[in-house]
Amino acid sequence: SSVECTIRLLQEYGLERMESGVAFGQLLGMSDHLTYSLGQNGYKVYKYIPYGPILECLPYLIRRAQENSDLMGSVGYELGMLAKEIRRRMIG
């Protein structure tokens, strides 16, 4: 993936996670588990939200969904992670 490739290049060039000027940005609601993992490991991450008239934003959102064709697979993964975290917080 592009994230793995970027992390590998940062390590190869000896660039620090927070000082490298590299940040990972993702559309809000997509690959949240990846965003959380990157943030927990000290990388700069952000989520973005397309803004504008719906007829202008919808084609972009459809394209992004098509590019992330494995979205449904990662949704199941994210639901499992959420359930695990809820259990951890409730049980201890």
Accessible surface in RSA format (square Angstrom, percent):
REM  Atomic radii and reference values for relative SASA: ProtOr
REM  Chains: A
REM  Algorithm: Lee & Richards
REM  Probe-radius: 1.40
REM  Slices: 20
REM RES _ NUM      All-atoms   Total-Side   Main-Chain    Non-polar    All polar
REM                ABS   REL    ABS   REL    ABS   REL    ABS   REL    ABS   REL
RES SER A   1   100.15  84.6  44.99  60.0  55.15 127.1  60.71 129.3  39.43  55.2
RES SER A   2    90.05  76.1  75.48 100.7  14.57  33.6  53.49 113.9  36.56  51.2
RES VAL A   3    21.04  13.8  20.39  18.5   0.64   1.6  21.04  18.3   0.00   0.0
RES GLU A   4   119.29  68.5 112.76  85.3   6.54  15.6  45.59  88.2  73.71  60.2
RES CYS A   5    51.17  38.7  47.94  53.5   3.23   7.6  17.47  44.3  33.70  36.3
RES THR A   6    41.40  29.4  40.78  41.3   0.62   1.5  18.21  24.5  23.19  35.1
RES ILE A   7    36.95  21.0  36.95  27.5   0.00   0.0  36.95  26.6   0.00   0.0
RES ARG A   8   118.66  49.8 117.38  59.8   1.27   3.0  57.34  78.4  61.32  37.2
RES LEU A   9    70.47  39.2  70.24  50.2   0.24   0.6  70.47  49.5   0.00   0.0
RES LEU A  10     8.11   4.5   7.37   5.3   0.74   1.9   7.62   5.3   0.49   1.3
RES GLN A  11   116.06  64.9  93.22  68.1  22.84  54.4  43.77  93.2  72.29  54.8
RES GLU A  12   112.83  64.8  73.10  55.3  39.73  94.6  42.55  82.3  70.28  57.4
RES TYR A  13   159.16  74.3 132.37  75.3  26.79  69.7  92.13  69.2  67.03  82.6
RES GLY A  14    59.01  72.8   0.00   N/A  59.01  72.8  35.20  96.6  23.80  53.3
RES LEU A  15    88.63  49.4  75.58  54.1  13.05  32.8  76.82  54.0  11.81  31.8
RES GLU A  16   114.84  65.9 109.54  82.9   5.30  12.6  34.60  66.9  80.24  65.5
RES ARG A  17   100.15  42.1  98.22  50.1   1.94   4.6  25.87  35.4  74.28  45.0
RES MET A  18    96.71  50.1  89.95  59.5   6.76  16.1  87.54  74.4   9.18  12.2
RES GLU A  19   137.12  78.7 104.26  78.9  32.86  78.2  65.45 126.6  71.67  58.5
RES SER A  20    29.04  24.5   0.00   0.0  29.04  66.9   4.65   9.9  24.38  34.2
RES GLY A  21    66.22  81.7   0.00   N/A  66.22  81.7  33.53  92.0  32.69  73.2
RES VAL A  22    46.15  30.4  40.45  36.6   5.70  13.7  44.21  38.4   1.94   5.3
RES ALA A  23    50.41  46.3  24.98  38.6  25.42  57.8  24.98  35.2  25.42  67.3
RES PHE A  24    19.11   9.6  15.70   9.7   3.41   8.9  18.57  11.3   0.54   1.5
RES GLY A  25    34.10  42.0   0.00   N/A  34.10  42.0   2.84   7.8  31.26  70.0
RES GLN A  26    24.46  13.7  22.33  16.3   2.13   5.1  18.27  38.9   6.19   4.7
RES LEU A  27    10.19   5.7   9.05   6.5   1.14   2.9   9.05   6.4   1.14   3.1
RES LEU A  28   100.31  55.9  84.01  60.1  16.31  41.0  84.01  59.0  16.31  43.9
RES GLY A  29    49.26  60.8   0.00   N/A  49.26  60.8  27.52  75.5  21.74  48.7
RES MET A  30    23.86  12.4  23.80  15.7   0.06   0.1  23.31  19.8   0.55   0.7
RES SER A  31    28.45  24.0  28.22  37.7   0.23   0.5   4.23   9.0  24.21  33.9
RES ASP A  32    29.84  20.9  29.84  29.7   0.00   0.0   4.13   9.7  25.70  25.6
RES HIS A  33    37.52  20.5  36.33  25.2   1.19   3.1  15.93  16.4  21.59  25.1
RES LEU A  34    56.91  31.7  56.23  40.2   0.68   1.7  56.91  40.0   0.00   0.0
RES THR A  35    10.39   7.4   9.88  10.0   0.50   1.2   9.88  13.3   0.50   0.8
RES TYR A  36   125.51  58.6 120.48  68.5   5.03  13.1  87.94  66.1  37.58  46.3
RES SER A  37    46.77  39.5  45.80  61.1   0.97   2.2  20.91  44.5  25.86  36.2
RES LEU A  38     7.43   4.1   6.44   4.6   0.99   2.5   7.39   5.2   0.04   0.1
RES GLY A  39    33.82  41.7   0.00   N/A  33.82  41.7  16.45  45.2  17.36  38.9
RES GLN A  40   158.47  88.6 118.94  86.9  39.53  94.1  44.40  94.5 114.07  86.5
RES ASN A  41    79.65  54.9  73.44  71.0   6.22  15.0  12.94  31.1  66.72  64.5
RES GLY A  42    30.47  37.6   0.00   N/A  30.47  37.6  29.78  81.7   0.68   1.5
RES TYR A  43    15.98   7.5   9.51   5.4   6.47  16.8   6.65   5.0   9.33  11.5
RES LYS A  44    79.56  38.8  74.20  45.5   5.36  12.8  41.31  37.2  38.25  40.7
RES VAL A  45    46.84  30.8  21.22  19.2  25.61  61.7  21.43  18.6  25.41  68.9
RES TYR A  46   119.99  56.0 112.03  63.7   7.96  20.7  78.08  58.7  41.91  51.7
RES LYS A  47    56.12  27.4  29.72  18.2  26.40  62.8  29.72  26.8  26.40  28.1
RES TYR A  48    68.43  31.9  64.27  36.6   4.16  10.8  60.37  45.4   8.07   9.9
RES ILE A  49   122.29  69.6 100.43  74.8  21.86  52.7 100.58  72.4  21.72  58.9
RES PRO A  50    39.92  29.1  16.30  14.9  23.62  85.9  26.69  22.0  13.23  82.2
RES TYR A  51   215.58 100.7 184.05 104.7  31.53  82.1 137.84 103.6  77.74  95.8
RES GLY A  52    35.12  43.3   0.00   N/A  35.12  43.3  14.01  38.4  21.11  47.3
RES PRO A  53    83.36  60.8  70.85  64.6  12.51  45.5  82.71  68.3   0.64   4.0
RES ILE A  54   115.38  65.7 109.08  81.3   6.30  15.2 110.54  79.6   4.84  13.1
RES LEU A  55   146.80  81.8 133.80  95.7  12.99  32.7 134.12  94.2  12.67  34.1
RES GLU A  56   127.47  73.2 106.56  80.6  20.91  49.8  43.43  84.0  84.04  68.6
RES CYS A  57    16.29  12.3  13.57  15.1   2.72   6.4   7.60  19.3   8.69   9.4
RES LEU A  58    77.41  43.1  77.41  55.4   0.00   0.0  77.41  54.4   0.00   0.0
RES PRO A  59    67.21  49.0  61.12  55.7   6.09  22.1  65.45  54.0   1.76  10.9
RES TYR A  60    62.40  29.1  61.89  35.2   0.51   1.3  51.74  38.9  10.66  13.1
RES LEU A  61    57.88  32.2  55.13  39.4   2.76   6.9  55.46  38.9   2.42   6.5
RES ILE A  62    86.46  49.2  83.97  62.6   2.49   6.0  86.33  62.2   0.13   0.4
RES ARG A  63   124.05  52.1 123.56  63.0   0.49   1.2  55.50  75.9  68.55  41.5
RES ARG A  64    65.92  27.7  65.92  33.6   0.00   0.0   7.38  10.1  58.53  35.5
RES ALA A  65    41.79  38.4  35.49  54.8   6.30  14.3  35.83  50.5   5.96  15.8
RES GLN A  66   125.34  70.1 105.92  77.4  19.42  46.2  45.85  97.6  79.49  60.3
RES GLU A  67   109.67  63.0  73.63  55.7  36.04  85.8  46.66  90.3  63.01  51.4
RES ASN A  68    36.83  25.4  35.18  34.0   1.65   4.0   4.63  11.2  32.20  31.1
RES SER A  69   101.24  85.6  70.12  93.6  31.12  71.7  42.08  89.6  59.16  82.9
RES ASP A  70   102.92  72.1  93.40  93.0   9.52  22.5  46.49 109.4  56.43  56.3
RES LEU A  71    45.63  25.4  44.90  32.1   0.73   1.8  45.63  32.0   0.00   0.0
RES MET A  72   148.38  76.8 139.05  92.0   9.33  22.2 119.24 101.4  29.13  38.6
RES GLY A  73    56.08  69.2   0.00   N/A  56.08  69.2  41.68 114.4  14.40  32.2
RES SER A  74    19.56  16.5  14.22  19.0   5.34  12.3  15.20  32.4   4.36   6.1
RES VAL A  75    55.70  36.7  54.81  49.6   0.90   2.2  55.63  48.3   0.08   0.2
RES GLY A  76    42.98  53.0   0.00   N/A  42.98  53.0  32.73  89.8  10.25  23.0
RES TYR A  77   126.58  59.1 115.02  65.4  11.56  30.1  83.36  62.6  43.22  53.3
RES GLU A  78    29.24  16.8  28.42  21.5   0.82   2.0   9.92  19.2  19.32  15.8
RES LEU A  79   109.81  61.2 105.66  75.6   4.15  10.4 106.01  74.5   3.80  10.2
RES GLY A  80    40.73  50.2   0.00   N/A  40.73  50.2  35.60  97.7   5.13  11.5
RES MET A  81    70.48  36.5  63.23  41.8   7.24  17.2  65.31  55.5   5.16   6.8
RES LEU A  82    99.15  55.2  98.61  70.5   0.53   1.3  99.12  69.6   0.03   0.1
RES ALA A  83    40.05  36.8  34.55  53.3   5.50  12.5  38.96  54.9   1.10   2.9
RES LYS A  84   143.35  69.9 142.30  87.3   1.05   2.5  84.79  76.3  58.57  62.4
RES GLU A  85    55.40  31.8  54.06  40.9   1.35   3.2  31.61  61.1  23.80  19.4
RES ILE A  86    98.81  56.2  97.62  72.7   1.19   2.9  98.81  71.2   0.00   0.0
RES ARG A  87   132.20  55.5 130.52  66.5   1.68   4.0  58.32  79.7  73.88  44.8
RES ARG A  88   134.75  56.6 125.82  64.1   8.93  21.3  61.53  84.1  73.22  44.4
RES ARG A  89   174.33  73.2 142.27  72.5  32.06  76.3  48.08  65.7 126.25  76.5
RES MET A  90   155.80  80.7 117.98  78.1  37.82  90.0 105.56  89.7  50.24  66.6
RES ILE A  91   147.77  84.1 115.49  86.0  32.28  77.8 120.66  86.9  27.11  73.6
RES GLY A  92    83.09 102.5   0.00   N/A  83.09 102.5  58.38 160.2  24.71  55.3
END  Absolute sums over single chains surface
CHAIN  1 A     7098.3       5709.3       1388.9       4426.7       2671.6
END  Absolute sums over all chains
TOTAL          7098.3       5709.3       1388.9       4426.7       2671.6
